[in-house]
Amino acid sequence: MKRARNVAVLIYEGVDTLDVAGPLDVFAVSSDWGKDLNVYTVGESGASVTTVSGVVVEPRYRLADCPAPDILVVPGGLGS
């Protein structure tokens, strides 16, 4: 049985909301809802971040304790 690959979406202060939400949705839907891909957000700390448009997002994991990503999505934004 093959293992679901890990897809980490990095979040940080000032990240572009669409650049986070878009990849999360695309990877989640194309993964057969977790069977092929384990999609999650990761932040430098466990603290919530505010996107450039004011949406508050909480990371699922911290960089220090996230599952090792097979794919890392680095969204654009003011902090990139």
C-alpha positions as CSV (number, residue, x, y, z in Angstrom):
1,M,0.0,0.0,0.0
2,K,1.4,3.4,-1.0
3,R,1.8,6.1,1.6
4,A,0.0,9.5,1.2
5,R,2.6,12.1,0.2
6,N,2.9,15.2,2.5
7,V,2.1,18.6,1.0
8,A,3.0,21.5,3.3
9,V,1.7,25.0,2.6
10,L,3.8,27.6,4.4
11,I,2.0,30.5,6.1
12,Y,3.5,33.6,7.4
13,E,2.5,37.2,8.3
14,G,1.4,39.0,5.2
15,V,0.9,35.9,3.1
16,D,-1.5,36.3,0.2
17,T,-4.8,34.6,1.1
18,L,-5.5,33.2,-2.4
19,D,-2.0,31.8,-2.6
20,V,-2.7,29.7,0.6
21,A,-6.4,28.8,-0.1
22,G,-6.0,27.9,-3.7
23,P,-3.2,25.3,-3.3
24,L,-4.9,23.9,-0.2
25,D,-8.2,23.3,-2.2
26,V,-6.5,22.0,-5.3
27,F,-4.3,19.5,-3.5
28,A,-7.1,18.4,-1.1
29,V,-9.6,17.8,-4.0
30,S,-7.0,16.0,-6.2
31,S,-5.8,13.8,-3.3
32,D,-9.1,11.9,-3.1
33,W,-9.6,13.6,0.3
34,G,-6.5,12.5,2.0
35,K,-5.9,9.1,0.4
36,D,-3.1,10.3,-1.9
37,L,-1.9,13.5,-0.3
38,N,-1.8,14.7,3.3
39,V,-2.2,18.5,2.9
40,Y,-1.5,20.8,5.8
41,T,-0.4,24.3,6.8
42,V,2.8,25.0,8.6
43,G,4.1,28.1,10.3
44,E,7.3,29.2,11.9
45,S,5.5,29.0,15.3
46,G,2.1,27.7,16.4
47,A,0.8,31.3,16.4
48,S,-1.9,32.5,14.0
49,V,-0.9,34.7,11.1
50,T,-2.8,37.5,9.4
51,T,-2.9,37.4,5.6
52,V,-2.4,40.5,3.5
53,S,-6.2,40.9,3.3
54,G,-6.7,40.5,7.0
55,V,-7.8,36.8,7.2
56,V,-6.4,35.1,10.3
57,V,-5.0,31.6,9.7
58,E,-3.8,29.1,12.3
59,P,-1.1,26.7,11.2
60,R,-1.7,23.0,11.7
61,Y,1.9,22.4,12.5
62,R,5.1,24.4,13.5
63,L,8.2,24.1,11.4
64,A,9.9,22.3,14.3
65,D,7.3,19.5,14.4
66,C,5.6,19.2,11.0
67,P,5.7,15.9,9.1
68,A,8.5,16.0,6.5
69,P,7.0,17.4,3.3
70,D,7.3,15.7,0.0
71,I,6.0,18.9,-1.6
72,L,6.4,22.4,-0.1
73,V,4.2,25.2,-1.3
74,V,5.6,28.7,-0.7
75,P,2.9,31.2,-1.3
76,G,3.5,34.8,-2.3
77,G,2.8,37.9,-0.2
78,L,4.3,40.8,1.6
79,G,6.5,38.6,3.8
80,S,7.9,36.5,1.0
